């Protein structure tokens, strides 16, 4: 199906463009929301996954929800074909913008090829030295992707800088009385992190009150306040006012900590403990880059976590984001004929 090229308005904004915003829940969704200044210029709708995070933030948006697929289970992709085809037939987008992951964006990519719609993919901020599985697939099949870190030697990986927006710094509360621990939105349990934190509470290393966002991890504790999910605004407040944050590897949480100038420690999930769906998921390396720059500590055990907490004052704050170049490049991609 050939779609007629929409005309540009006198102001340079293509008012006939309709953009499908495609992303998985969690950090990929968080990254997409940082582009609101861009996509609010155009008619748009969402294709993402359903959870409290997405439903809460998209309650006034036009949104379609898919179950996540996985490359190890091909039939999960087959189950997405009918709903994605129905969405594209109904909405008739002129462009598709993806921030990943392939669990949600792969079928919309194939559908964009079928309908000859421009597909724009921004690889995740969490990949520094390599690309995501979807980004790698797109490059190998002759497509161009946008990256948030420089990727030298590959002409199909176009650097546009971070898509996280600059935020005005708000003064933190003095002498915060709690530590915030977050396990994110992955369905795999991450009890190991909670158990490490409990051990350090017992030992007296962590003296403050502990608040844990456990997500899908089911865990009862008499040493911490635990909840599963909450609205983004509450997470922002918890991060902003925490003495420090302990988190899984997460571009979304990490960048929020950087924006709020809250010191944070990262304990990556490990495939061998059933904390990730595939070993390839361990290729995210943002935390190691930030550790190299002095903005976080990466730990893998209770002992390392203890050392990081005792050395928390050595971590830097003040990392600056600026998504203006990314937004300019995206406008150019939508406006070009």
N, C-alpha and C positions, 0 to 999 in steps of 0.2 A: 504494500500500500504506500503510495507516494503522498506525502503531506505537502500542501502548498506552502512555500516559504512565506512566513508572516512578514508584513510590512513594518518598518520602523516608524515610531512616532517622531514628531518634530523635536521632542526632548531627548531623543536617543534611547528611550526605554521602549522595548518591544512589548507593547500592551497586548499583542495577540499571542504571546508566548504563554504556554501553560507548562509548569514544571512539576514533575513527579519527584518528590523528595523521598529517597529510598535509603533506609538504614536499619540496622539491628538495634534492639534496646541496649541500654547501658551506655558505655563510653562512646559508641558510634552515634547514638542518638544525641548525646550531650554535645558532640562535636558539630552535628548538623544544626542544633539550635543556636550555635554561635554565629551562624550565617544568616540570621533573621534580617539583618540590614540589607542583605542581597535578595533573598527570596520573597520578602514582603513587597518588593517592587513589581512582582509578577503574580498572576493567578497561579496557585499551586495547591497541591494536595500531598498527603503523606501515605507511604507504604512502609509499615514497620511492624513490630511485635507488640502484643498486648501485655502490659503489666501496669502496676500502679504508677510508675514513672511516666510512661507514655500516655496513659489515659488521663492522668492528672494534668499534664501540660498541653494536651491536644483536645481538651474538652470543648474548645471553641473553634477548632480547626476541622477541615474535611480530612478524615483519616480512615485508612483501611488497614486491617490487622491480619498478618499472616503468622502461621506457626513456623518457627525456625526449622530449617532443613539441616542436614549434615552430609558431607561428602562420603562418609562411611556407610550411610544409609540412603542409597539413591532414590528409593521410593518416597522419601520425605520431600525430595524435589518434585517428583511426579505429582504429589498431592498439591503442589503450589500452582501447577499449570492452569487449571480451570479458573481459580480465583484471580490470578494475575491477568489472564486473558480477558476476563470479565471487566476488571478494573481499567485496562487499557482501552477496551472497546467502548466503555462508558465515558471515560474522562478524555480520551484522545489527547494525551500530552504531546507537546512539541519537543520537549527535552526531558531527560532523566538525569537527576543529580544524585550521586551515591557517595556516602562516606563509609560504605561497607556495613557489615561484613558480607562475605559470599553466602552465608546461611540465609540471607534475606534478599540480597541484591543480584544474585546470579540469574534467577529466572527473569526479573525485570530487564537485565542486560540482554538475555536472549530475545525477550519480547521486543526490545528496542531495535534489534537487528531485523526481526520479522516485519516491523512497521516502519523501518528506516527512519528511526528517531535518533537524534543525537544523544549519546550516552556520555556523561561527564563523571569521572570517578576521581575522588580525592582519597588518597591512601591515608591510613590512620597515622596520627601523631605518635602512636606507640611503637612504630617501626622506624628505626634510625638508620641502621646499616643495611637493611634488606626491605623487601616489600611484602605485603600480605599475600595470602594465597590468591585472592581475587586480583590484586594488582599485578602479580607475577603472571597469572593467566592472561590478563588483558594485554600486557606487553608482548608476551610470546605469540599472541594471535594478531599482532600488528596494530594494536590500539595504543593510544597515548593516555597516560594517567597524570594527574597532578600530585605532587608530593609536598609534605610539610618540612622535610629535611632534604638537603641537597644530595642528589644522587648522580655523581659524576660518571661520565662514560656511557650514559644511556640516553640517547636523544628522545626516547619515548617517555621518559620520566621528567616532567616539567616541574621545576621547583617554583612554588608560589608562596612559601612561607607558612607560618602557623595560621590556622583558621580560628584560633581562640582570640577573643576580643579583649582589648585593653579595658581594665576596670579601675575605677577610682578607688584608691586605697582608703579603707575605713579603719580608724584606730581600733586596735584590739582591746578587749577588756583586760585590765591589769589582774595579775594573779589568778588566772583561770583555775577553776577547781576540778576540771575533768579532762580525761583523755578520751578521744573519739577513735573507735576502731571500726573499720568498714570492710565488708567482704564482697560488696558489689552485687551484681544481678545474675551471675552465672548459676546454672541449676545444679552444678556439682557442689557437694558440701566441702567446706573448708574448716573443719573442726580443729585442725592442727594449729591454726593461728590463734583461735580462742583459747585452746589449752596452753599454749605458750604464754599468753597474756595472763591467764589464771595463775600459772606457776610463779610469775613475777609479782603478782599481787600478793600471793602467799609469802613470798620471800621478802616483801617490803620494798622492792625496787620501784614498783608503781604504787605510789602512796595516794594518788588522786582518785576520785570517783571515775569509773570506767563506763562509758556508754558504747554499746556495740550494735551496729546495723548488720544483722546476720543474713539477710536475704533468704535464700533457700536452705541455708544450714540450720537444722533444727537442734537447738542446744539449750539446756536449762543451766543457769548459773546463780549461785547465791552471792557471787562476788562482783557482779556487773549488772547493769540495766541493759536488757536485750530487746530489740524490736526487729521486725523483718524489713519493712519498707516504710517510706514516708514521702511527703512532697519535697520537691527540689529545694524549695525555700527553706525548709527545716534543715536539710543537709547542709545548705550554704551557711546557715547560722551556726550549726554544730561545728563545722570546719573553721569558720571565722573566729569563733571564741574559744576553741580548744587550746589547751596548753601545747599539745602536739597531736598528730594523727598517726595511726598505724593502719596501713592499708595493703590490700593485694596490689599486684601490678595493674594500674588503671590510668589511662591517659586523662580520663575525666576527673577523677579524684585528685590525681597529681597536679593537674593544672589549676584546679580550684584552690588547692593548698598554696600553690605558687602565687596565684592572684590575691589570695587573702593574707599572704605572708605568714602562713602557719607552717611551722616546721613539721616534717613528716618522715616516716620510716616505711619502707616497702618490704613485705615478705611475699615473694612471688609464689604462685601456686605451682605444684609439681605433678606432672602426669603420673609418675610412679605411685603416688598416693591416691589416685583417683580424683584429683582436684581439677583436672582438665579433660576435655573430651578426646584430645589427640596430642601426641608428643610435639607435633609441629606448632602447637599453640604456645610452646615455651620459647619461641623465637622472638617474642616481643622484647625489645632491648632499651626502651625509653628510660627505665629506671637506672640502668647502668650508665647511660649518658648523663643523666641528671646527677648521679653519684659522682661521676668523673668531674662534673662542674661544681660539686660541693653543695648541691641543693637537697640531697637526701642520702640515706644509708640503706643499702640492700642487705637483708639478712635471710638466713635459711634455717635457723635453729633458735632455741630458747637462749642459749649462751650468747649468740650473736645479737639477738634482740636486746638482751640485757646490756651489752656493751654499747649498742647504739643509743639506748635510752640514757645511759650514764654520760654519753658524749653528745647529747642532743643540742647543747648550746653551741657546738662547733659548726652546725649547719648554717648555710647562708639563706637569706631571704631576699626578695626584690627582683626576681626574674620578670622581665617585661615582655608582654605579648602585644602583637599589633597585626590584626587581620586585614588591614586596608589593602595591601597588595593582592591578597587572595580574592577579596571582593571585587576589585577592579578586573582581575583576570577572569572571574566568573561572568561578570557583565559582558566582557569582550567575547567570551565563548557563546553566550546566548544571543548577542547582537550580530555576530558575524554572519555573513551570507555565504 
